[in-house]
């Protein structure tokens, strides 16, 4: 099993980024976490996170105050889920 972890900056000032983690086994994606993070009060804060940690693909919308909303997304193929999350 291999894990790849990296950041993808999505603005010219470097204060908006995606944190991406992809887990693979024998060349197949077995787990993903994609987080949209922004600088809030001079610290990295997660705003949106996509993952499949509860056995299904979903999006968590997080507020800096700690509130969280979970939305189930009906995509079962993790390759498609990865593309969806990165583009969203």
C-alpha positions in Angstrom: 0.0 0.0 0.0 1.3 3.4 -0.9 0.2 6.9 0.3 0.8 10.1 -1.6 0.4 13.4 0.3 0.7 16.8 -1.4 -0.6 20.3 -1.6 -2.0 22.0 -4.7 -2.1 25.8 -4.3 -5.1 27.3 -6.2 -4.5 31.0 -5.9 -1.6 33.3 -6.9 -1.0 34.5 -3.3 -0.6 31.0 -1.8 -3.4 31.3 0.8 -5.9 28.9 -0.8 -4.9 25.2 -1.3 -6.0 21.7 -1.6 -4.4 19.1 0.7 -4.6 15.8 -1.1 -4.0 12.3 0.2 -4.3 9.2 -2.0 -3.9 5.7 -0.7 -3.3 2.9 -3.2 -2.9 -0.9 -3.2 -1.5 -2.7 -6.2 -2.0 0.5 -8.3 -5.7 0.9 -7.4 -7.0 3.8 -5.3 -8.2 2.6 -2.0 -8.7 5.8 -0.1 -8.8 9.5 -0.6 -8.9 12.7 1.4 -9.1 16.1 -0.4 -9.4 19.2 1.8 -9.9 22.8 0.7 -7.9 24.9 3.2 -7.6 28.7 3.5 -5.6 31.1 5.7 -8.0 32.3 8.4 -6.6 34.5 11.1 -3.1 33.6 9.9 -3.5 29.8 10.3 -4.5 27.0 7.8 -8.2 26.2 8.3 -10.1 23.4 6.6 -13.3 24.6 5.0 -14.4 21.6 2.9 -13.2 17.9 3.2 -14.0 15.0 0.9 -13.2 11.5 2.0 -14.5 7.9 2.3 -13.6 7.4 5.9 -17.1 6.1 7.0 -17.3 3.6 4.2 -18.9 6.0 1.7 -17.8 9.0 -0.2 -18.9 12.3 1.4 -18.2 16.0 1.8 -17.9 17.7 5.1 -18.4 21.4 5.2 -16.7 22.9 8.2 -16.9 26.4 9.7 -14.0 28.1 11.6 -16.4 28.0 14.6 -16.4 24.2 14.6 -19.8 23.6 13.0 -19.9 20.7 10.5 -22.3 19.5 7.8 -21.9 16.0 6.2 -23.3 15.5 2.6 -23.3 12.0 1.1 -22.2 12.0 -2.6 -23.3 9.0 -4.7 -20.0 8.2 -6.4 -18.7 4.7 -5.7 -15.6 4.7 -8.0 -12.8 6.3 -6.1 -11.0 7.5 -9.3 -14.2 9.4 -10.2 -14.6 10.6 -6.6 -11.1 12.0 -6.6 -11.7 13.9 -9.9 -15.0 15.2 -8.6 -13.6 16.5 -5.3 -10.6 18.1 -6.9 -12.7 20.0 -9.5 -15.4 21.0 -7.0 
